[in-house]
Amino acid sequence: MRTAVVIGTGLIGTSAALALTARGITVHLADHDPAQARTAAALGAGTDEAPEGQVDLAVVAVPPAHVAATLAEAIGRGLARAYVDVASVKGGPRRELEALGVDVTAYIGTHPMAGKERSGPLAATADLFEGRPWVLTPTRDTDHEVLNLALELVALCKAVPVVMDADAHDRAVALVSHTPQLVSSMVAARLEEADETAVRLCGQGIRDVTRIAASDPRMWVEILSANPGPVADVLAGIASDLEATVDALRGLQSADVEKRRGGAAGIEDVLKRGNAGRVRVPGKHGAAPIAYETVAVLISDQPGELARIFADAGRAGVNIEDVRIEHATGQQAGLVQLMVDPRAAAALTAELRERGWALRQQ
């Protein structure tokens, strides 16, 4: 691949363009809003000038509702040798293309499993896709050269290719991406009119659950409008669990011993099934999840404190596998949770204590 066109210069399109440009590909940028394409160009993602001839690859990075029409127009004028889209749903756009009578041999639907709560070209980064799954949905009609160019795109963006059926992909993202967005938003919505005293008690748990609730509502309406059935199916299962959990909690309120016992069993059941599901979430580098030990360190909110902790861990020869920060309410301090291999926890604890850090038992 030597040349590419990116149509749609939001977060995903501009990030792909930045990655391609950084690896020597000549990238042309196009957007229904020329100012957005100029912004992406100013960031170093490519040029907002139209290509003089056919390019190797066209990357369509527009909202799902506009994917088919944008692809049909680009394919109709022979813009590229191969075409991909990066929308978060795959079955619908392909069926729309086929209904329009478009030759789909030069097209393959793809979906990079990466993103941020922020949108637009200013949120884009060249490393957004590094190490992330990038789904490709070829069919028997897909030309081999087109598949190879799509795989080259994934490699240039340093992502990990995953081949799936389009409809299977849509059911999968309904479970692991689209439904979590709605559930996060519904939990966060409980905070909108909550008493200020209650809100001040927010800790890391509520921050973790509601993080993605900060996403752009307009973008998510477009995404969910393209995949409503599979998302509704997952939510129906959650609704059933919610109803059973509410009944169990009511049982715990009862004066009847048997109802309380049944309520406790119901709560334990949903929590255990949650445990079982959680362990299936891939761990570091996509490998099986590992049970890390947590070393909790009290830290002041001052420049350089995190760097000192990491440097001291390095002196102990300990690799920090993951890190979380919980900020103290109303104080310039917090709790840093360092996740490490259990075999390294004792050495790290000793080193940090020797260097004057205050540790908290977990």
C-alpha positions as CSV (number, residue, x, y, z in Angstrom):
1,M,0.0,0.0,0.0
2,R,1.3,3.4,-1.0
3,T,-1.8,5.6,-1.0
4,A,-5.1,5.8,0.9
5,V,-8.1,8.0,1.3
6,V,-9.8,8.3,4.7
7,I,-13.4,9.5,4.4
8,G,-14.6,10.8,7.8
9,T,-12.0,12.5,10.0
10,G,-13.4,11.8,13.4
11,L,-11.6,10.0,16.2
12,I,-11.3,6.6,14.3
13,G,-10.6,8.0,10.8
14,T,-8.0,10.5,11.9
15,S,-6.3,8.0,14.2
16,A,-6.0,5.5,11.2
17,A,-4.8,8.3,9.0
18,L,-2.2,9.3,11.6
19,A,-1.0,5.7,11.9
20,L,-0.7,5.3,8.1
21,T,1.0,8.6,7.5
22,A,3.5,7.8,10.2
23,R,4.4,4.7,8.3
24,G,5.0,6.5,5.0
25,I,1.6,6.1,3.3
26,T,0.3,9.1,1.4
27,V,-3.1,9.8,2.9
28,H,-5.8,12.0,1.5
29,L,-8.5,13.2,3.9
30,A,-12.2,13.9,3.1
31,D,-15.1,14.9,5.4
32,H,-18.6,16.3,4.9
33,D,-17.2,19.1,7.1
34,P,-14.1,20.5,5.3
35,A,-13.0,22.3,8.5
36,Q,-12.7,18.9,10.2
37,A,-10.6,17.5,7.4
38,R,-8.4,20.6,7.6
39,T,-8.0,20.1,11.3
40,A,-7.0,16.5,10.8
41,A,-4.5,17.6,8.1
42,A,-3.0,20.2,10.5
43,L,-2.5,17.4,13.0
44,G,-0.3,15.6,10.5
45,A,-2.9,13.0,9.4
46,G,-2.4,13.7,5.7
47,T,-3.6,16.2,3.1
48,D,-7.1,17.5,2.6
49,E,-6.5,17.7,-1.1
50,A,-8.3,15.1,-3.4
51,P,-6.1,12.4,-5.0
52,E,-5.3,12.9,-8.6
53,G,-5.9,9.3,-9.5
54,Q,-7.1,6.0,-8.0
55,V,-5.6,5.2,-4.6
56,D,-4.8,1.8,-3.1
57,L,-7.3,1.8,-0.2
58,A,-10.3,3.9,0.8
59,V,-11.2,3.8,4.5
60,V,-14.7,4.9,5.2
61,A,-15.0,6.2,8.8
62,V,-18.5,7.7,8.8
63,P,-21.5,6.9,11.1
64,P,-23.2,3.5,10.5
65,A,-26.3,5.1,8.9
66,H,-24.1,6.7,6.2
67,V,-21.7,3.9,5.5
68,A,-23.5,2.2,2.6
69,A,-24.3,5.5,0.7
70,T,-20.7,6.7,1.2
71,L,-19.2,3.4,0.0
72,A,-21.6,3.2,-3.0
73,E,-20.6,6.7,-4.1
74,A,-16.9,5.9,-3.7
75,I,-17.1,2.6,-5.5
76,G,-19.2,4.1,-8.2
77,R,-16.5,6.5,-9.2
78,G,-13.6,4.1,-8.8
79,L,-11.9,6.0,-6.0
80,A,-9.7,3.0,-4.8
81,R,-8.6,-0.5,-5.6
82,A,-10.1,-1.7,-2.3
83,Y,-12.6,-0.3,0.2
84,V,-13.1,-0.9,4.0
85,D,-15.4,0.7,6.5
86,V,-14.6,0.9,10.3
87,A,-18.2,1.2,11.6
88,S,-19.1,-0.6,14.8
89,V,-21.8,-2.7,13.0
90,K,-21.2,-4.9,10.0
91,G,-24.2,-6.8,8.8
92,G,-26.5,-3.9,8.0
93,P,-24.2,-1.8,5.8
94,R,-23.3,-4.9,3.7
95,R,-27.0,-5.7,3.1
96,E,-27.7,-2.1,2.2
97,L,-24.8,-2.2,-0.3
98,E,-26.2,-5.4,-1.9
99,A,-29.7,-3.9,-2.0
100,L,-28.2,-0.9,-3.9
101,G,-26.8,-3.3,-6.5
102,V,-23.2,-2.4,-5.7
103,D,-20.4,-4.8,-6.6
104,V,-19.0,-5.8,-3.2
105,T,-16.0,-7.8,-4.4
106,A,-13.7,-4.8,-3.7
107,Y,-15.2,-4.2,-0.2
108,I,-14.6,-5.7,3.2
109,G,-16.3,-4.6,6.4
110,T,-14.0,-4.0,9.4
111,H,-14.2,-2.8,13.0
112,P,-11.3,-1.7,15.1
113,M,-12.1,-2.4,18.8
114,A,-10.7,0.8,20.1
115,G,-12.0,4.2,21.1
116,K,-12.3,6.9,23.7
117,E,-15.0,8.8,25.5
118,R,-14.0,11.9,23.4
119,S,-14.7,12.2,19.7
120,G,-13.4,14.3,16.8
121,P,-9.9,14.6,15.2
122,L,-8.4,16.4,18.2
123,A,-8.9,13.2,20.3
124,A,-7.1,11.1,17.7
125,T,-3.7,9.4,18.2
126,A,-1.5,7.3,15.9
127,D,-1.3,4.5,18.6
128,L,-5.0,4.2,19.2
129,F,-5.2,0.7,17.7
130,E,-1.9,-0.7,18.9
131,G,-2.5,-4.2,20.4
132,R,-6.3,-3.9,20.0
133,P,-8.4,-6.4,18.1
134,W,-9.5,-5.3,14.6
135,V,-12.3,-7.4,13.2
136,L,-12.5,-8.2,9.5
137,T,-15.7,-9.7,8.0
138,P,-14.8,-11.1,4.5
139,T,-17.2,-13.2,2.5
140,R,-16.9,-15.7,-0.4
141,D,-17.2,-12.6,-2.7
142,T,-14.3,-10.7,-1.2
143,D,-11.3,-10.4,-3.6
144,H,-8.1,-11.8,-2.2
145,E,-6.2,-8.6,-2.9
146,V,-8.8,-6.6,-1.0
147,L,-8.4,-8.9,2.0
148,N,-4.7,-8.5,1.8
149,L,-4.9,-4.7,1.7
150,A,-7.3,-4.8,4.7
151,L,-4.8,-7.0,6.6
152,E,-2.0,-4.5,5.7
153,L,-4.1,-1.7,7.1
154,V,-4.4,-3.6,10.4
155,A,-0.7,-4.3,10.5
156,L,0.3,-0.7,9.8
157,C,-2.0,0.4,12.6
158,K,-0.3,-2.3,14.8
159,A,-3.7,-3.9,15.6
160,V,-4.5,-7.6,15.9
161,P,-6.7,-9.0,13.1
162,V,-9.7,-11.1,14.0
163,V,-11.8,-12.7,11.3
164,M,-15.6,-13.0,12.0
165,D,-18.9,-13.4,10.3
166,A,-20.6,-10.0,10.1
167,D,-23.8,-10.9,12.0
168,A,-21.8,-12.8,14.6
169,H,-19.7,-9.6,15.1
170,D,-22.9,-7.6,15.6
171,R,-24.2,-9.9,18.3
172,A,-20.7,-9.9,20.0
173,V,-20.4,-6.1,20.1
174,A,-24.0,-5.9,21.4
175,L,-22.8,-7.9,24.4
176,V,-19.3,-6.5,25.0
177,S,-19.6,-2.9,23.8
178,H,-23.1,-1.5,23.1
179,T,-25.0,-2.9,26.1
180,P,-22.2,-1.8,28.6
181,Q,-22.6,1.7,27.2
182,L,-26.3,1.8,28.0
183,V,-25.9,0.2,31.4
184,S,-23.2,2.6,32.3
185,S,-25.4,5.5,31.2
186,M,-28.4,4.2,33.2
187,V,-26.3,3.9,36.4
188,A,-24.9,7.4,35.8
189,A,-28.4,8.7,35.3
190,R,-29.2,7.8,38.9
191,L,-26.6,10.4,40.0
192,E,-28.2,13.3,38.1
193,E,-30.7,14.3,40.8
194,A,-29.0,12.5,43.7
195,D,-28.4,14.3,47.0
196,E,-25.0,16.2,46.9
197,T,-24.0,14.4,50.1
198,A,-24.5,11.0,48.3
199,V,-22.5,12.2,45.3
200,R,-19.6,13.2,47.5
201,L,-19.3,9.6,48.6
202,C,-18.5,8.4,45.1
203,G,-15.5,6.1,45.1
204,Q,-13.6,4.1,42.5
205,G,-16.4,1.6,42.0
206,I,-18.9,4.2,40.7
207,R,-16.1,5.8,38.6
208,D,-15.3,2.5,37.0
209,V,-18.9,1.7,36.2
210,T,-19.8,5.2,34.8
211,R,-16.6,6.0,32.9
212,I,-18.0,5.4,29.5
213,A,-21.2,7.3,30.3
214,A,-19.3,10.4,29.4
215,S,-19.5,9.4,25.7
216,D,-21.2,11.5,23.0
217,P,-24.9,10.7,23.0
218,R,-25.4,11.6,19.4
219,M,-22.7,9.2,18.3
220,W,-24.2,6.4,20.4
221,V,-27.7,7.0,19.0
222,E,-26.3,6.4,15.6
223,I,-24.5,3.2,16.7
224,L,-27.4,1.8,18.5
225,S,-29.8,2.6,15.7
226,A,-27.7,0.3,13.5
227,N,-27.7,-2.6,15.9
228,P,-31.0,-2.4,18.0
229,G,-32.1,-6.0,17.9
230,P,-29.0,-7.7,19.3
231,V,-28.6,-5.0,22.0
232,A,-32.3,-5.4,23.0
233,D,-31.8,-9.2,23.3
234,V,-28.9,-8.7,25.7
235,L,-30.8,-6.1,27.7
236,A,-33.8,-8.5,28.0
237,G,-31.5,-11.0,29.7
238,I,-30.2,-8.3,32.0
239,A,-33.8,-7.2,32.7
240,S,-34.6,-10.7,33.8
241,D,-31.7,-10.8,36.1
242,L,-32.7,-7.4,37.5
243,E,-36.2,-8.5,38.2
244,A,-34.9,-11.6,40.0
245,T,-32.4,-9.6,42.0
246,V,-35.1,-7.1,43.0
247,D,-37.3,-10.0,44.2
248,A,-34.3,-11.4,46.1
249,L,-33.6,-8.1,47.8
250,R,-37.2,-7.8,48.8
251,G,-36.9,-11.3,50.3
252,L,-34.0,-10.1,52.4
253,Q,-36.3,-7.5,53.9
254,S,-38.9,-10.0,54.9
255,A,-39.6,-11.2,58.4
256,D,-40.1,-14.7,57.1
257,V,-36.9,-16.8,57.5
258,E,-37.5,-18.8,54.4
259,K,-37.9,-15.7,52.3
260,R,-34.7,-14.2,53.7
261,R,-32.9,-17.5,53.0
262,G,-34.2,-17.5,49.4
263,G,-33.3,-13.8,49.0
264,A,-29.7,-14.5,50.1
265,A,-29.5,-17.5,47.7
266,G,-30.7,-15.3,44.8
267,I,-28.1,-12.6,45.5
268,E,-25.4,-15.1,45.9
269,D,-26.3,-16.7,42.6
270,V,-26.1,-13.5,40.6
271,L,-22.8,-12.5,42.2
272,K,-21.3,-16.0,41.5
273,R,-22.4,-15.9,37.9
274,G,-20.8,-12.4,37.7
275,N,-17.6,-13.9,39.1
276,A,-17.7,-16.7,36.4
277,G,-18.3,-14.2,33.6
278,R,-15.6,-11.8,34.8
279,V,-12.9,-14.4,34.7
280,R,-13.6,-14.9,31.0
281,V,-12.5,-11.4,30.2
282,P,-9.1,-11.6,28.5
283,G,-6.2,-10.4,30.6
284,K,-2.9,-8.7,29.7
285,H,-2.0,-9.0,26.0
286,G,-5.2,-11.0,25.4
287,A,-4.0,-13.9,27.5
288,A,-5.9,-15.7,30.2
289,P,-6.5,-13.3,33.2
290,I,-4.0,-13.5,36.0
291,A,-4.8,-12.9,39.7
292,Y,-2.5,-10.1,40.7
293,E,-1.8,-9.0,44.2
294,T,-2.5,-5.4,45.1
295,V,0.0,-3.2,47.0
296,A,-1.8,0.0,48.1
297,V,0.2,3.2,48.6
298,L,-1.0,6.4,50.1
299,I,0.2,9.3,47.9
300,S,0.0,13.1,48.0
301,D,-1.4,15.0,45.0
302,Q,2.0,16.5,44.1
303,P,4.0,16.5,40.8
304,G,6.4,13.6,40.5
305,E,4.9,11.3,43.1
306,L,3.8,8.6,40.7
307,A,7.1,8.7,38.9
308,R,8.8,8.2,42.3
309,I,6.7,5.2,43.0
310,F,7.4,3.6,39.6
311,A,11.1,4.3,40.0
312,D,11.2,2.7,43.4
313,A,9.3,-0.3,42.0
314,G,11.9,-0.5,39.3
315,R,14.7,-0.5,41.9
316,A,13.1,-3.4,43.5
317,G,13.0,-5.2,40.1
318,V,9.2,-5.4,40.2
319,N,7.1,-4.9,37.1
320,I,3.8,-3.1,37.7
321,E,1.2,-5.0,35.8
322,D,-1.7,-2.5,36.3
323,V,-2.4,0.6,38.3
324,R,-5.4,2.3,39.7
325,I,-5.7,5.6,41.5
326,E,-8.5,6.4,44.0
327,H,-8.6,10.1,44.9
328,A,-9.6,11.1,48.5
329,T,-12.7,13.3,48.8
330,G,-11.9,16.8,49.8
331,Q,-8.1,16.1,50.2
332,Q,-5.0,16.6,48.1
333,A,-4.2,12.9,48.4
334,G,-5.2,9.5,47.1
335,L,-4.6,5.8,47.1
336,V,-2.5,4.2,44.4
337,Q,-3.2,0.5,43.9
338,L,-0.3,-1.3,42.2
339,M,-1.1,-4.7,40.8
340,V,1.9,-7.0,40.7
341,D,2.7,-10.7,40.4
342,P,2.0,-12.3,43.8
343,R,5.6,-13.5,44.0
344,A,6.8,-9.9,43.7
345,A,4.5,-8.3,46.3
346,A,6.7,-8.9,49.3
347,A,9.8,-7.4,47.6
348,L,7.8,-4.4,46.4
349,T,6.2,-3.8,49.9
350,A,9.6,-4.0,51.6
351,E,11.2,-1.6,49.1
352,L,8.4,1.0,49.3
353,R,8.4,0.9,53.1
354,E,12.2,1.3,53.2
355,R,11.8,4.4,51.0
356,G,9.2,6.0,53.3
357,W,6.0,5.3,51.5
358,A,2.9,4.7,53.6
359,L,1.2,1.5,52.7
360,R,-2.4,0.4,53.4
361,Q,-3.5,-3.2,54.0
362,Q,-5.9,-4.5,51.4
